[in-house]
Amino acid sequence: MKNSICLTAFLALNLISCSKRKSAAATEVNELKLQYDTTAIDSFSPGAVSVDVAREIRMSSQKYQDSVREALRIEKETKKIEEALLKEKKAEDDKKKKTAEAEKSSQ
């Protein structure tokens, strides 16, 4: 009986000690896939940009730049018009003040 208990204990210890163990370092390591905003693209790879697409991109970029320039030009023109209107209004106010002062002084 003692021998069977010892044999069972020995087998149990042997099974526990010989089982596959995962090291702590191996379980903690998870590969992180970093997302980069720039990647090298080979001209023959599936993500490569064709010449026609690159031309369209440049053209649309040029159109965008032209529209931005046009918007800035219009904004400058409206500022000039507003400044001119303010100057005219100030001139009219000054003229009214002068006429009012002239009337007061003549009375």
Secondary structure, DSSP 8 states (H G I E B T S, - for coil): -HHHHHHHHHHHHHHHHHS----HHHHH--------S-----TTSTT---HHHHHHHHHHHHHHHHHHHHHHHHHHHHHHHHHHHHHHHHHHHHHHHHHHHHHHHH-
